[in-house]
Amino acid sequence: MEIKIGSKLVGGKHPTYLIADIAANHDGSLERAKLLIRLAKEAGADAAKFQNFRATKIVSDYGFTHMNGQVSHQAKWKKSVVEVYAGASVPFDWSPVLKEACDEAGIDYFSSPYDFEAIDMLDAFVPAYKIGSGDITWIEACERMAEKGKPVLLATGASDICDVQRAVRAILRINPQLVLMQCNTNYTANPGNYDYIHLNVLNTYRSMFPDVILGLSDHTHGHACVLGAVALGAKVIEKHFTDDNDREGPDHPFAMNPQTWADMVENIRQLERAMGSGDKFIAGNEKQTVVIQRRCLRAARDIKAGEVMTREMIVVLRPATPGAISPYEIDAVIGTKALQDLEAGQGLRWIHFG
C-alpha cells in the first residue's frame, strides 16, 4: 500500500514521511510562520502543517465558561479558551502565502481544517488533509475531506476502537487513501505520558485495517515513541515544531525544536536502514566473521591413513576453514576411515575419509 503526498510516495518501502506541525506556534505572526517553515525544512521535515480553525467555529464560549474551570492542559492557559483559540488561529488569507513559502522551501504544505468552510478553502492549496483527533466523531467533516479525493490522515487520540472503526469505514467508503495514526492527546509534556502511548495499537490497526497506511501523531519529548512506531511499521510521523520551547503558547512546551527534530530524522533514517530484510541470511559484512568465529572439525592428534575415527580424535576449534566439516556433522565422521595421514590441528574435510 502506498499513496502520494505532494511529490513523495508514502508507504511500502519508501522513507518515513515526517510532518512538522507548526500549528499555533506561529504566535499570530505570518513572518514567524514562514520562518518555522524554513527551519522545518532545514531540520529534515517533509511537510509543514498548520491548523485552520476560527474560534467561534470550533469552541463554544458558553460551553467552556460554564464548565467548572479549565481542565487538562488548558488549566495552564492564562486566557480563556476562546481567547487562546482566537489568538492561535491562522487567517484564511495566509493560506496562499504559506503555500508559496513551502514551495520556495521545497516542503509540502497542508493543514487540519476545523469547519466546512476551511475544508473547502484548503482544497486549492493542500495535497492532503489531516483530521485532528478531536473530530474523529464528526463524520460529516471526515466525509467532506475524503470527498476531495486527496490523501486523508486521521489521528485517533482520545478515542476507542469503535470511534476508529466508525471514522475509518466512513472515509474508506469514499476514499482509499487513508493514513491511520495512533495518537495520545495529552499535551502536558509530562514524562508519565509514555505509559499511555500504546504503540502496540499499531499492530491492531494493521490487523483490522490491512489496506491503510500506519502513522503516529506524537506529543512526547524525545524519540522513543517515534522510533518504536517506525519499527512497528508507521510510515507517517507527525510532531509539533517550534524554534524555542520556552516561548509562551499552548504548543511550544512539547514541540520539537530544529536540533531535536534533526536528531530525530537522523535516528529514523538509521533505523530504516537497520530494519532491512525479513529474510535471515549471512549479511555481506559478516562473511569474514563466519570464518573467524565459527568452529570446524580438526584433528586432535596426528592421524595415520587407515585409522578409524573416534570422538577422541576430533577437536572442535576456530577458525571454520572454508570446506572443513561443520561441528553439527561430527556424528557422521565417527566410524569412518582416514584415507590419508592428517596432522594435529588440520581441518577435516570429507575427502579425507571413506
ABEGO torsion letter per residue (X at the ends): XBBBBEABBBEEABBBBBBBBAEAAAGGBAAAAAAAAAAAAAAGBABBBBBBBBAAAABBAAAAAABBEBBEAAAABABBAAAAAAAABBBAAAAAAAAAAAAAAGBBBBBBBABAAAAAAAAAABABBBBBAAAAABAAAAAAAAAAGBBBBBBABGBBAAAAAAAAAAAAAABABBBBBBBBBBAAGBAAAAAAAGAAAAAAAAAABAABBBBBBBABBEAAAAAAAAAAGBABBBBBBBABAABBEAAAAABBBAAAAAAAAAAAAAAAAAAEBABBBBBAAAAAAAAAABBBBBBABBBBBGBBBBAAABBBBOBBBBGBBBAAAAAAABGBBBABBBBBGBBBBAAABX
